[in-house]
Amino acid sequence: MVKPDGLLPLPRPEYAKQTEVLLTDLLWRSRGSSLGGDRGYFEDLAALRSTTGPHDIRRLVARKAHGGSPKALETYPIAIGTQLTGLVDRVPVGINPMAIILDSILAPRARGDKSLACAPVTPDVVVLQTLHGMVNKDSPANQARAIEMVGWLGGSTGDGDVASTFLTALSADDPADPLNQVTSLALRAMAAHVWRELGSGTASWREWPVIGPVPPTAPQVHPLASARFTPFRWFWTKWGNLCDPANGWRAALPARRFTDWALCLLRTGLAFAYLWEAEFFRILHKAVIHSRDNSSEAPATILALKNLLQQGARLASIEPADVPPSEKNAWPALEMLLMQGYKARAAIEDAQPPEVDLTTIGSDLSSHLETWISDFSRIGATALPARLEPEDDAAKNTREFVRYLLVPRVSDDDTEDQADFYYLARSKQRNFWFEPGPEWLVVVCSLLARRPGEPCTLGELVDDLAALGIHNDRAVLVRLLEEAGLSTDSPDADNALVIKSAF
């Protein structure tokens, strides 16, 4: 069960340049994966840490790039030694089929990173890489826990539900594509081989398991899940639509694209979750201070907080393409929001008495919030500072985490091998602006329609983006949809404009 260990129990993040680290850590360490749990397979690696020479065996990377850390252990050379006899036969001399498969799932390289990742097109791929290796740190922030918490705040039933839901989709009947079946079996053999080699000579080394879902054992819903317009609800709804076998997305999409869509949801959901959290604490801090001081502005700030829960935040907008980047630079405001939110959260949680924890409100969060603020301002807010003056390094990891999730990793040029099509923002020099990549709207609109082949409308898309905190002029959205080939309907259709399915 997820522990409600704070007012809004979203753990502090740590940026990772490679998006694949999110899904990798989720499968390694979430309770919803048979790799995770109290005695997860990652713990087996940790137990070998002191016996592997110069390498930290927890720091697995698929391939090293120039300047890679000597502490990281490169798994590609081990993996290409996998024997595929009986699965892939009559191979020409000089051709290694395992190398061809692994090269086909290499992910776009991140800016300035010292290793290459593989896209987890099957759960077995994670044997090649770990969070510790991909960020090259001894104790990085637990990404699996952050992802599961975002899901729980959006409506999942508890710790492990995000991973379990994803693995349920992968455990369903495999697509009928024979090449996909061969690839899956080859990656399964590769994972077993790599794992055996990693534990070679170790007594009682476990065999690599069949990775499957482990549903939560004690379902529990967080009060915030009742709020419709939050990035948490957006993420969990989209995740459920993608992973529900009844919706057919697993069968309709190639394995690589299914994984890319999952990563797109993780990138967007996590980035806006931390932006929304910052806005929540910024307004909450103001409401508590005004209530404590009996200010005439208290009712307005409490109303603003209720509106945040009922109508969503205003965090971003996508400006017309002809507006110069310098005039739509959004990063200074987002950065200040994250810094202020970080400061407000720390101040409130330091002062918060146990008897006014958010979980005491119950499921009807919005209607009981005013009482909660009154109790908190009366009992625990005496020493709460009225002004938020964040230091320059405040929320540094969160700021980097959000920025890296939103922008392209190396290139957004579709003529290059390293193209990233799932970004939501772009940056050039000091400017940062929202401009979705060519596949981002495809993912959002397709999963809004729930099933392959089904349409949605512009009005539904407007509400969907509002849940994230994105608000736009209708004309900008219509242009983006037309450029993506998702709508040829009459612009005069207003919110009834039909957005067609890309699949």
Buried (B, 14 or more C-beta within 10 A) or exposed (E): BBEBEBBBBBBBBBBBBBBBBBBBBBBBBBBBBBBBBEEBBBEBBEBBBEEBEEBBBBBBBBBBEEEBBEBBBBBBEBBBEBEBEEEBEEEEEEEBBBEEBBEEBBBBBBEEBBBBBBBBBBBBBBBBBBBBBBBBBEEBBBBBBBBBBBBBBBBBBBBBBBBBBBBBBBBBEBBEEEEBEBBBBBBBBBBBBBBBBBBEEEEEBEEBBEBBBBBBEEEBBBBBBBBBBBBBBBBBBBBBBBBBBEBBBBBBBEBBBBBBBBBBBBBBBBBBBBBBBBBBBBBBBBBBBBBBEEBEBBEEBBEBBBBBBEEBBEBBBBBEEEEEBEEBBBBEEBBBBBBBBBBBBBBBBEBBEEEBBBBEBEEEBBEBBBEBBBBBBEEBBEEBEEEBEBEEEBBBBBBBBBBBBBBBBBBBEEEEEBBBBBBBBBBEEEBBBBBBBBBBBBBBBBBBBBBBEEBBBBBBBBBBBBBBBBBBEBEBBBBBBEEBEBBEBEEEBEEEBBBBBBB
